[in-house]
Amino acid sequence: MRGRWLGLGAPVVVGVLAVALWQAVVTGLGIEPFVIPAPSDIAAELAANLGVVTDAALATAANALLGLVLGTLLALVGAGISAAWRLVADAANPLVTATAVVPIVCLAPVFYTMFGTDAQTTRVVVAAIAVFVPVYINTLRGLRTVEPVHRDLMRSYAATPWEATRHVTLPGALPFFFTGLRVASSLAVISALVAEYFGGPVDGLGKAITSAVSSSRYALAWAYVLGAVATGLVFYAVTALIERNTMHRKNVLRASLGLATTVALAGCAASSAEPEADGLTPVTLQLQWVAQAQFAGYYAAVDQGYYADEGLDVTIQEAGTDTVPIDVLAAGDADYAISWVPKVLGSIEQGTEVTDVAQVFERSGTLQVAFKDAGITEPADLAGKKVGSWGYGNEWELFAGMQDAGIKTPDDVELVQQAFDMNGFLAGDIDAAQAMTYNEYAQILETVNPETGELYQPEDLEVIDWNDYGTAMLQDAIWADAGRLADDQEYEDTTVKFVKASLKGWAYVRDNPEEAAGIVTAAGSTLGTSHQLWQTNEVNKLIWPSTSGIGTVNADQWDQTVEIAMGTENETGATVITAEPPATAYTNEYVEEALAQLEEEGVDVAGTDFQPLDVELTEGGS
């Protein structure tokens, strides 16, 4: 008995000590929440949002359970047939092996296109595929593993094939089956959760985690992670309990799982501002997405030598799906970052010290797009419709517009987790899809209308532009490290130079859109020629003409963004921020100095006479 209690207690003691060490390290070293929050903060968020976390866990668990059952049944049938006929097994083995190595992240987007983004089908199918492989392989091995002496004994008793199977083959295969099932039970939860990142209804732990991170509520994100851990443990424990009762063994489920978390800290020094041998100061800019005309001004400034003219050697870092530009900046891995204002406000409230030093985009590029026959012409018409939302911090204008129209989310609409494309919309799974003027809207116009055989035209669509409804929020801005601005005069000087050259690059894009599109393509963008030019043209519209000079933070637009960030709730009831941001959240000090220098050089910083191009899109944006 004493040994049993030691076996149960040891993991608990280790887990408690690990959590205590975690708390001490985070508190003692003052680690930022975006790196890792303190366990006390996670516990507080879990307690405050227990109902929401539970609902998300149940949604994920339901899909995982269906996938576990479906995958197990298919695996049992497949293993039984393969065990009976060697030819079937030989034919199936390459397919099973191929299935085993296909990443879940590749399957989910494909299945959402096949099954639609408004149903749970994809999540169940992905979980079933993940379950099938370990159950099939282990069960087949078990069915083939029969001791010769047992087989000979059944023959000596003149047992029929069914009797031999019932009394020898199946009991001998059970341990192998349960080994596969234990592995599969955890994979079902993981697969269902990962599939939630790529689309489908707005529920489940995967969507909740990304939504919390995009709002910079890192402790809440970890609370959802704990929900995922708990869900996985329940699945594993129930599977082990079934095995114990089935096998009539004792002590199968004696050991319990203790929490063991190791915190690895690496001190990242801020980027050096010391000039290199060639006299240029190295500077790193972190984008918020891959190379495309959304960032044409920065690529143009490199190509045209504007950064070099200011004594800067600028490296542009592209982003991936999991990159948070402000976290890269705060960690010292970049000197400046491009990001939307509402996304950064949440990080600032969590303690990240950054400053908006140039508000490049003066207007919002976010739309909600519907076909003419959907009956959607204004935000109020979204009630009762299937509304696409990207999440990841891109959703706040949509929610603000619906909130102002008296629509309660998610009760009054069916929210659909939209992928970063228009496939769900074009397939009819979404009534009103989220789109950027410079990207996804063009994707529709680059698609052939099956009814006419011609490309879709703007006349086929209804567009809700949030600039027209008072819920537009500030988007692309240049962010700098607030701490370095306060303490490092050389970094301040570099900031003026960087802002000046960047804005000059955007002036070049305005005056030379075709050349600018070519520069971005040469930098590695994979967008087609007509799509790249369309994007360049549409981004220009978000900047020019400039009310107070490109890059200036207009107080009224900032205040509107902050008001929406504080007063708009998403589907979980969360807001971007809960209090006014500090005064250091933005400044016009550096952009005003940069604009003065540009005006002295004769650069037009207002673009009053700007006239956009008339871009003709082609199929696929080629």
C-alpha positions in Angstrom: 0.0 0.0 0.0 2.8 2.4 0.9 4.5 1.8 -2.5 1.2 2.4 -4.2 0.8 5.8 -2.5 4.4 6.7 -3.4 3.7 5.8 -7.0 0.6 8.1 -7.0 2.1 10.9 -5.0 5.5 11.3 -6.7 4.2 12.8 -9.9 1.9 15.1 -8.0 4.8 16.4 -5.9 7.0 16.9 -9.0 4.2 18.7 -10.7 3.6 21.1 -7.8 7.3 21.8 -7.5 7.5 22.5 -11.3 4.6 25.0 -11.1 6.2 26.7 -8.0 9.5 27.0 -9.9 7.6 28.3 -13.0 5.9 31.0 -10.8 9.1 32.0 -9.1 11.1 32.3 -12.4 8.4 34.3 -14.2 7.9 36.7 -11.2 11.5 37.0 -10.2 12.8 37.7 -13.7 9.9 39.8 -14.8 9.3 37.7 -17.9 6.8 39.3 -20.3 3.4 37.5 -20.6 3.8 36.9 -24.4 6.9 34.8 -23.6 5.2 32.8 -20.8 2.6 34.0 -18.3 2.7 33.2 -14.6 0.7 30.2 -13.4 -1.2 32.5 -11.0 -2.4 34.6 -14.0 -3.3 31.4 -15.9 -5.3 30.1 -12.9 -7.1 33.5 -12.6 -8.1 33.4 -16.2 -9.2 29.8 -16.0 -11.4 30.6 -13.0 -12.9 33.7 -14.6 -13.6 31.9 -17.9 -14.2 28.4 -16.7 -17.6 28.1 -18.5 -16.2 29.4 -21.8 -13.2 27.1 -21.6 -15.5 24.1 -20.8 -17.7 24.9 -23.7 -14.7 25.0 -26.1 -13.3 21.8 -24.7 -16.7 20.0 -25.1 -16.9 21.2 -28.7 -13.4 19.8 -29.5 -14.1 16.7 -27.5 -17.2 15.9 -29.5 -15.3 16.0 -32.8 -12.5 14.0 -31.3 -14.8 11.4 -30.0 -16.6 11.0 -33.3 -13.3 10.8 -35.1 -12.0 8.2 -32.5 -15.1 6.0 -33.0 -15.1 6.3 -36.8 -11.4 5.8 -37.2 -11.4 2.8 -34.8 -14.2 1.0 -36.6 -12.6 1.5 -40.0 -9.3 0.3 -38.6 -10.8 -2.8 -37.1 -12.6 -3.7 -40.3 -9.5 -3.0 -42.3 -7.2 -5.0 -40.0 -9.6 -7.9 -40.0 -9.7 -8.1 -43.8 -5.9 -7.6 -44.1 -5.3 -10.4 -41.6 -7.5 -12.8 -43.5 -6.2 -12.0 -47.0 -2.4 -11.3 -47.4 -3.0 -9.8 -50.8 -5.2 -7.1 -49.4 -2.7 -6.4 -46.7 0.1 -6.0 -49.2 -2.0 -3.6 -51.3 -3.1 -1.6 -48.2 0.3 -1.2 -46.6 1.6 1.6 -49.0 -1.6 3.5 -48.5 -1.5 3.2 -44.8 2.1 4.3 -44.7 1.4 7.3 -46.9 -1.5 8.3 -44.7 0.7 8.0 -41.6 3.2 10.6 -42.9 0.7 13.2 -44.3 0.7 16.2 -41.9 -2.6 17.2 -40.4 -2.0 20.8 -41.4 -2.0 19.7 -45.1 -5.3 17.8 -44.8 -7.5 20.3 -43.0 -7.5 23.1 -45.6 -8.1 20.6 -48.4 -11.0 19.0 -46.5 -12.6 22.3 -45.7 -12.7 23.0 -49.4 -14.3 19.5 -50.0 -16.8 19.4 -47.1 -17.5 23.1 -46.6 -16.5 25.5 -43.8 -19.9 25.7 -42.1 -19.8 22.1 -40.7 -17.8 20.0 -38.3 -17.2 17.3 -40.9 -13.6 18.2 -41.6 -12.6 18.1 -38.0 -14.1 14.6 -37.5 -12.6 13.3 -40.7 -9.1 14.6 -39.8 -9.4 13.0 -36.3 -10.6 9.7 -37.8 -7.6 9.6 -40.2 -5.2 10.2 -37.4 -6.8 7.5 -35.3 -7.0 4.9 -38.1 -3.2 4.4 -38.6 -2.1 3.4 -35.1 -5.2 1.3 -34.5 -4.9 -0.5 -37.8 -1.2 -1.2 -37.5 -1.3 -2.5 -34.0 -4.5 -4.5 -34.4 -3.2 -6.2 -37.6 0.0 -7.1 -35.8 -2.0 -8.6 -32.9 -4.1 -10.6 -35.2 -1.0 -12.1 -36.8 0.8 -12.8 -33.6 -0.5 -16.2 -32.4 1.8 -18.6 -30.6 2.3 -21.8 -32.6 1.7 -23.9 -29.5 -1.7 -22.3 -29.1 -2.6 -22.9 -32.7 -1.6 -26.5 -32.5 -3.6 -26.9 -29.3 -6.8 -25.7 -31.0 -6.2 -28.0 -33.9 -5.7 -31.0 -31.5 -9.2 -30.1 -30.1 -10.6 -30.1 -33.6 -11.6 -26.5 -33.1 -13.4 -24.7 -35.9 -11.7 -21.6 -37.5 -14.2 -19.4 -35.6 -13.5 -21.1 -32.3 -9.8 -20.7 -32.9 -10.3 -17.0 -33.7 -12.6 -16.4 -30.7 -10.5 -18.2 -28.1 -6.9 -17.6 -29.3 -6.6 -14.9 -32.1 -8.9 -12.2 -30.7 -7.7 -12.5 -27.0 -4.1 -12.4 -28.2 -4.8 -9.3 -30.4 -6.5 -7.3 -27.6 -3.3 -6.0 -26.0 -2.0 -4.8 -29.3 -5.4 -3.2 -30.1 -5.5 -1.3 -26.8 -1.9 -0.1 -27.4 -3.0 1.5 -30.6 -6.2 2.8 -29.1 -4.3 4.6 -26.3 -2.1 6.3 -28.8 -5.1 7.1 -31.0 -7.1 8.6 -28.1 -4.6 11.4 -27.7 -4.2 11.9 -31.4 -7.9 12.3 -31.9 -7.9 15.3 -29.5 -4.8 16.8 -31.1 -6.0 16.4 -34.6 -9.5 17.8 -34.0 -7.9 20.8 -32.2 -5.4 21.5 -35.0 -8.1 21.2 -37.6 -10.0 24.1 -35.9 -7.2 26.5 -36.8 -8.0 26.3 -40.5 -11.7 26.9 -40.7 -15.1 25.6 -39.7 -17.6 26.9 -37.1 -16.3 29.3 -34.5 -16.0 27.0 -31.6 -13.5 24.6 -30.1 -10.2 25.0 -28.3 -8.2 25.7 -31.4 -10.1 28.8 -32.4 -10.3 29.9 -28.8 -6.5 29.7 -28.4 -5.8 31.7 -31.6 -8.5 34.3 -30.6 -6.9 34.8 -27.2 -3.4 35.1 -28.6 -4.5 37.6 -31.3 -6.0 39.7 -28.5 -2.8 39.4 -26.5 -4.6 37.6 -23.7 -1.8 35.1 -23.3 -2.8 33.8 -19.9 -6.3 33.1 -21.3 -4.7 31.2 -24.2 -2.8 29.1 -21.7 -6.0 28.5 -19.8 -7.5 27.0 -23.1 -4.3 25.0 -23.4 -5.0 23.5 -20.0 -8.5 22.7 -21.3 -6.9 20.8 -24.2 -4.6 19.0 -21.8 -7.5 18.0 -19.6 -9.5 16.8 -22.6 -6.6 14.7 -23.8 -6.1 13.2 -20.3 -9.8 12.3 -20.0 -9.7 10.5 -23.4 -6.5 8.6 -22.4 -7.9 7.7 -18.9 -11.2 6.5 -20.2 -9.4 4.4 -22.8 -7.1 2.9 -20.2 -10.1 2.2 -18.0 -11.8 0.3 -20.8 -8.7 -1.7 -21.4 -8.4 -2.6 -17.7 -12.0 -3.8 -17.5 -11.7 -5.7 -20.8 -8.4 -7.4 -20.0 -9.3 -8.1 -16.4 -6.0 -6.9 -15.2 -5.2 -5.1 -12.0 -3.3 -1.9 -11.6 -3.5 -0.9 -15.3 -4.5 2.6 -14.4 -2.4 3.1 -11.3 0.0 5.7 -12.5 -1.3 9.2 -12.8 0.2 12.0 -14.9 2.1 14.8 -13.1 2.7 18.3 -14.6 6.3 18.9 -15.6 7.0 22.1 -17.3 10.5 23.3 -18.1 11.0 27.0 -18.8 13.9 27.7 -21.2 14.9 31.3 -21.1 17.3 32.9 -23.6 18.3 36.5 -23.1 18.0 38.3 -26.4 20.1 41.4 -26.7 18.6 44.3 -28.6 19.8 44.7 -32.2 23.1 46.4 -32.3 23.1 50.0 -33.6 26.8 50.1 -34.2 27.7 50.8 -37.9 29.2 48.1 -39.9 32.5 48.4 -41.8 30.7 49.9 -44.8 29.3 52.7 -42.7 25.7 51.5 -42.8 23.7 50.8 -39.6 22.1 47.3 -39.7 18.3 47.5 -39.2 15.8 44.6 -39.3 12.1 45.2 -40.2 9.6 42.5 -39.3 6.6 42.3 -41.7 3.2 40.9 -40.6 2.9 38.6 -43.7 4.9 37.4 -46.7 6.3 39.6 -49.5 3.4 41.3 -51.3 2.5 44.8 -52.4 0.9 45.5 -49.0 4.6 46.2 -48.0 5.6 47.7 -51.4 7.0 50.9 -49.8 9.6 49.1 -47.8 10.8 47.0 -50.7 10.9 50.1 -52.9 13.0 51.9 -50.3 15.5 49.1 -50.4 15.5 48.8 -54.2 15.8 52.6 -54.8 18.5 53.0 -52.2 16.5 55.3 -49.9 17.5 53.3 -46.8 21.2 53.4 -47.9 20.9 57.1 -48.5 20.1 57.4 -44.8 23.0 55.2 -43.8 20.8 52.1 -43.1 21.3 48.5 -44.2 17.7 47.2 -43.9 16.8 43.5 -43.8 13.1 42.7 -44.3 11.9 39.6 -42.5 8.7 38.0 -43.8 6.2 36.5 -41.4 4.6 33.1 -41.2 1.1 32.1 -40.0 2.4 31.8 -36.4 4.4 35.1 -36.4 3.4 37.9 -34.1 5.4 40.9 -35.3 5.2 42.8 -32.1 6.5 39.8 -30.1 9.5 39.6 -32.5 10.1 43.3 -31.9 9.7 43.1 -28.1 12.1 40.1 -28.0 14.8 42.2 -29.7 14.8 40.1 -32.9 13.8 43.1 -35.0 14.3 46.9 -34.8 10.9 47.8 -36.2 7.7 45.9 -37.0 4.6 46.3 -39.2 1.3 45.5 -37.6 -2.3 46.6 -37.2 -3.1 48.9 -34.3 -5.8 46.9 -32.6 -3.6 43.8 -32.6 -0.9 45.7 -30.8 -3.1 47.5 -28.3 -3.8 44.2 -26.7 -0.1 43.5 -26.4 0.5 46.9 -24.9 -2.1 46.3 -22.3 -0.3 43.1 -21.4 2.9 45.0 -20.8 4.7 45.1 -24.2 6.5 48.5 -24.6 6.1 49.5 -28.2 5.2 52.8 -29.9 3.4 53.6 -33.2 5.9 55.9 -34.8 4.3 56.1 -38.3 0.7 55.3 -39.2 1.2 54.4 -42.9 -2.4 53.2 -43.7 -4.8 56.0 -43.0 -7.9 54.0 -44.1 -9.0 50.5 -43.4 -8.9 47.9 -46.2 -11.3 45.4 -44.5 -14.6 44.5 -46.3 -17.5 42.1 -45.8 -18.5 40.8 -49.3 -21.7 39.1 -50.4 -23.3 38.1 -53.6 -26.2 40.3 -54.8 -28.8 37.7 -54.3 -27.9 37.2 -50.6 -29.9 40.2 -49.6 -27.0 41.8 -47.7 -26.4 45.5 -48.3 -25.6 46.8 -44.8 -24.4 45.4 -41.5 -28.0 44.9 -40.1 -28.6 42.4 -43.0 -25.9 40.0 -41.6 -28.4 38.8 -38.9 -29.3 35.2 -39.5 -26.6 34.8 -42.1 -23.4 32.7 -42.3 -20.8 35.3 -41.6 -17.1 34.5 -42.3 -14.5 35.7 -39.8 -10.7 35.2 -40.0 -10.1 35.8 -36.3 -6.5 36.2 -35.3 -7.2 39.9 -34.4 -8.7 40.7 -37.8 -12.3 40.4 -36.7 -12.9 43.5 -34.6 -14.3 45.9 -37.3 -16.8 43.2 -38.3 -17.9 42.7 -34.7 -18.1 46.4 -34.1 -20.2 46.9 -37.2 -22.6 44.1 -36.2 -22.7 45.4 -32.6 -23.6 48.9 -33.8 -26.4 47.3 -36.0 -27.9 45.6 -32.9 -26.7 42.1 -33.8 -25.7 39.9 -30.9 -22.9 37.4 -31.5 -23.0 34.5 -31.8 -26.7 34.3 -31.2 -28.0 36.3 -34.1 -25.5 35.1 -36.8 -23.8 31.8 -37.7 -20.1 32.6 -37.4 -17.9 30.6 -39.7 -14.1 30.4 -39.2 -12.9 31.6 -42.6 -9.6 30.5 -44.1 -7.5 33.3 -45.7 -9.1 32.8 -49.1 -12.5 33.0 -50.7 -13.1 29.3 -51.3 -15.8 29.0 -48.7 -17.6 32.0 -50.1 -17.4 30.9 -53.7 -18.6 27.4 -52.6 -21.7 28.9 -51.0 -20.7 27.9 -47.4 -20.4 31.6 -46.4 -23.0 34.3 -47.1 -20.8 37.3 -46.2 -17.1 36.8 -46.3 -14.2 38.9 -44.9 -11.9 40.3 -47.5 -9.2 42.9 -47.9 -9.7 45.4 -50.8 -6.2 44.6 -52.0 -6.3 40.8 -51.8 -9.3 38.6 -51.2 -11.8 40.9 -53.0 -9.6 40.6 -56.1 -9.6 36.8 -55.7 -13.3 36.8 -56.4 -12.9 39.1 -59.4 -10.2 36.7 -60.7 -12.6 33.7 -60.6 -14.9 32.6 -63.5 -18.6 32.9 -62.8 -20.0 29.4 -63.8 -23.3 31.0 -64.9 -21.7 33.4 -67.4 -18.4 31.8 -68.2 -16.8 35.2 -67.6 -15.0 36.6 -64.6 -17.1 37.8 -61.7 -17.7 41.6 -61.9 -18.1 44.2 -59.0 -21.7 44.4 -60.1 -22.2 40.8 -59.0 -21.3 41.7 -55.4 -22.4 43.7 -52.4 -19.6 45.2 -50.4 -19.8 46.5 -46.8 -16.9 48.9 -46.3 -16.3 49.6 -42.6 -15.0 53.1 -43.5 -18.6 54.0 -44.4 -20.0 52.8 -41.1 -17.8 54.3 -38.5 -16.2 51.1 -37.3 -12.9 51.3 -39.3 -9.8 50.8 -37.3 -6.2 51.8 -38.0 -4.2 49.1 -39.7 -0.6 49.0 -41.0 1.7 51.1 -38.9 5.5 51.2 -38.2 6.1 50.1 -34.5 9.3 50.8 -32.6 10.7 49.7 -29.2 9.4 52.2 -26.7 12.1 51.4 -24.2 14.9 52.1 -26.7 13.2 55.3 -27.8 13.3 56.5 -24.2 16.9 55.5 -23.5 18.9 55.3 -26.7 19.5 58.5 -28.6 21.1 56.6 -31.5 18.0 54.5 -31.9 15.9 57.7 -31.9 18.0 59.1 -34.7 17.8 55.8 -36.6 14.0 55.8 -36.2 13.7 59.2 -38.0 16.0 57.9 -40.8 14.0 54.7 -41.1 10.6 56.4 -41.1 11.8 59.0 -43.6 13.2 56.4 -46.1 10.1 54.2 -45.7 7.7 57.0 -46.4 9.8 58.1 -49.4 9.4 54.5 -50.6 5.7 54.8 -50.3 5.8 58.0 -52.3 7.7 56.1 -55.0 5.0 53.4 -55.0 2.3 56.1 -55.5 4.1 57.6 -58.4 5.3 54.4 -60.0 2.8 51.6 -59.2 3.8 49.3 -62.1 7.5 49.5 -61.2 6.7 49.0 -57.6 4.7 45.9 -58.3 7.7 44.6 -60.2 10.0 45.3 -57.3 7.8 43.3 -54.9 7.7 40.4 -57.4 11.4 40.5 -57.7 11.7 40.3 -53.9 10.1 36.9 -53.9 6.3 37.5 -54.0 4.4 34.7 -55.6 1.4 36.7 -56.6 0.5 37.0 -60.3 1.2 40.1 -62.3 -2.3 41.5 -62.5 -3.0 40.7 -58.8 0.2 42.3 -57.7 -0.6 45.5 -59.6 -4.2 45.5 -58.2 -2.8 45.1 -54.7 -0.4 48.0 -55.2 -3.2 50.2 -56.5 -5.5 49.4 -53.7 -2.9 49.9 -51.0 -2.2 53.3 -52.5 -5.9 54.1 -52.0 -5.5 53.4 -48.3 -2.6 55.9 -48.0 -3.3 58.6 -50.5 -4.4 61.4 -50.4 -3.1 61.8 -46.8 -5.0 64.1 -44.5 -2.0 65.3 -42.4 1.0 63.9 -44.3 1.8 60.2 -44.8 2.6 58.4 -41.5 0.9 61.0 -39.2 -1.3 59.5 -36.5 -4.5 61.5 -36.7 -6.0 61.8 -33.2 -9.6 61.3 -34.2 -8.8 58.0 -36.0 -6.7 56.8 -33.1 -9.4 57.6 -30.6 -12.0 55.8 -32.7 -9.7 52.7 -32.9 -9.2 52.8 -29.1 -13.0 53.2 -28.5 -13.8 50.2 -30.6 -11.1 48.2 -29.0 -12.5 48.9 -25.6 -16.2 48.6 -26.4 -16.5 45.8 -28.9 -17.0 42.2 -27.7 -16.2 39.2 -29.9 -18.1 35.9 -29.8 -16.5 35.0 -26.4 -17.4 38.3 -24.8 -13.8 39.5 -24.8 -12.6 43.0 -25.9 -9.2 43.9 -27.3 -8.4 46.1 -24.3 -10.1 47.1 -21.0 -8.5 50.5 -20.4 -7.0 53.4 -22.3 -3.5 52.7 -23.7 -0.6 54.7 -22.2 0.6 57.9 -23.8 3.6 56.1 -25.2 1.4 54.0 -27.5 1.9 56.4 -30.3 3.8 59.6 -31.1 4.1 61.9 -34.1 7.5 63.2 -33.0 9.6 61.1 -35.4 7.3 61.2 -38.4 7.0 65.0 -38.2 10.8 65.3 -38.3 10.9 62.9 -41.2 8.2 64.7 -43.1 9.9 68.0 -42.7 13.1 66.6 -44.2 11.2 65.0 -47.1 9.4 68.3 -47.9 12.7 70.1 -47.9 13.8 67.5 -50.6 10.7 68.3 -52.6 8.9 65.0 -51.9 5.1 65.2 -52.0 4.0 63.8 -48.6 0.3 64.5 -49.0 -0.5 63.1 -52.5 -3.4 65.5 -52.9 -3.5 64.9 -56.7 -3.3 61.1 -56.4 -5.3 59.3 -59.0 -5.6 55.5 -58.8 -5.1 53.2 -61.8 -7.8 51.3 -63.6 -6.4 47.8 -63.2 -7.8 44.9 -65.3 -7.7 41.6 -63.5 -7.2 38.3 -65.3 -8.2 34.8 -64.3 -6.2 33.6 -61.4 -4.5 37.0 -61.1 -1.8 36.0 -63.6 
